[in-house]
């Protein structure tokens, strides 16, 4: 833009009284007129009227500049007529013409610059209408423009912010080193990221910041415009929501423990009873007239195995209760299903449900938190078991299948199906099964399937519902494979 500054916006001029400018312009004009008229110097002194026009451009708009320029031309002509009223010569006429031309050109250039300045002023006024904080800094990092939105958000007025280093003023916390951000900015001309600024009052604000680079015709950097949108409240709401979801998931895990206490006690009692049985057998082998050390050693080995099994049950129980960050480790799908089913033995027996396991051979491991994934399977299986209360006992069958399936985001995946032979659900209700506080049971809270979906999606997977092959409902969990294949195994169990 002709006549514009070398940065994106002019610094706003300090307010001045118009009469001061008028007096100064008139005084300079009179001084130049007197010197041009009374001085014996044989030179184009009237050219100095161009200085008056330049000075007046800081005080007057277009109409005022035209008046000042016209007045200077009239004074130059008047001085010429006074001095050369009776003695016209080519040299004096040329000096007068040069002076008039200089005044005219200077006035036109000032008018053109005023148009450019007015355009920039209008652009700046539009930016002041934005609710976002917008400021411009020069290549050295100093603020050269500061809009009203920045004043509201950060607390510093425009006069206080201009000339200050932006990063030092706002104590910016960037998501990456500044040098790395500037390299990307100069390479693409744009950068966007989440930054933290400190206001004048000391309050931390989180902003989505967008940087735009301005270059001249030669590619040199003129300035960087930053547009910052305050998302502090949104981030706080998101964090509160995440905490609420975590608390809800924790409450669900703890409440599930009450329903599973009998099954857990039963599972713990089995290895403990086996430990006692093998211990007694070991004593009998040792008390024989000729101790049978081989059999005694086998009994001790079985005791250790069962003791470890009991320890693992307790460890899983503690992990369910503790609030700890999920451990994303390789998990064998078949082991995951078997461990989950072991916790459901009592529920299966009390509801008279037959269990069918169809575990595909040679499936790769999945990566995730074993306890959370176990929680999902237990929740799906419990829902299926309870849904079959409405059908005759001989028709109650719970089927759990595993197999290969494409992952939701591409690549290999593992599918785990939990299917029941219950009454099923209406097709139009299937999409809402995983919505919070929506339940098909009279006494259901409607949070179990919602939390299960959150856990599955946090593991990069997906969960969906569909009508079962023999009636009832089939819930399918799809998780991405971890790329690790466990030892070859084929398993099909019916109980």
Order of alpha helices (4+ residues) and beta strands (2+ residues): alpha-alpha-alpha-alpha-beta-beta-alpha-alpha-alpha-alpha-beta-beta-beta-alpha-alpha-beta-alpha-alpha-beta-beta-alpha-beta-beta-alpha-beta-beta-beta
